[in-house]
Amino acid sequence: MTRAFRIVRHLRRTPYGPLILWMTVAGVLGAALVVVRLLVVAPAQDRFAQAEAAWMAARQRVAQRLDAKQARKDLTVILNALPGQRDFAQLPLAISEVARRDRVSIPDLSYALEKPQAGGFTKALLRGSVSGRYEDLRRFIHHLETADGFLFIEDLNVSRHSTKKGEDVAFQITLSTYIREGPGQRVSSHAFLP
């Protein structure tokens, strides 16, 4: 220890001695800073980055589950709005009633059922010719589009013809809907879970 003091005393007397002492102190402090950074700060930053990534992944999983739960509820509402086979028999009558109320003529309305698809649903197509005044036809189409059930206008071929009563518009219409298999049972939201 006395030898170190002698060296320090000797360095203090030389003109560049204090500079060497301060550089040594700075070097020791720098080395200590590097050691602390390598042994303490770097591992803590790695642990923090891993925890943040795990938190973000968990947040995304929760958001996906909430979205899936909401989609399942929405799908249940939609599927419960579809008519059952028993309810479908009343659909052509309801369309004819709307046409009569809107002063539109539907002389022939036929329907066809496609093969059942996966999930127990069948697509039903209704086809027929419709004629009437333009304003009445427009109101009729509006009533079909705003009906409570899921009724889609798939095709509409318009032609114009004149009669003694005035100018009527005639067109071929194709409507479609989906029918639940069975007697009209309700669909539970858990029916779609694997």
Secondary structure, 3 states (H helix, E strand, C coil): CHHHHHHHHHHHHCCCHHHHHHHHHHHHHHHHHHHHHHHHHHHHHHHHHHHHHHHHHHHHHHHHHHHHHHHHHHHHHHHHHCCEHHHHCCHHHHHHHHHHHCCCEEEEEEEEECCCECCCEEEEEEEEEEEECHHHHHHHHHHHHCCCCCCEEEEEEEEEEEECCEEEEEEEEEEEEEEECCCCCCCCHHHHCC
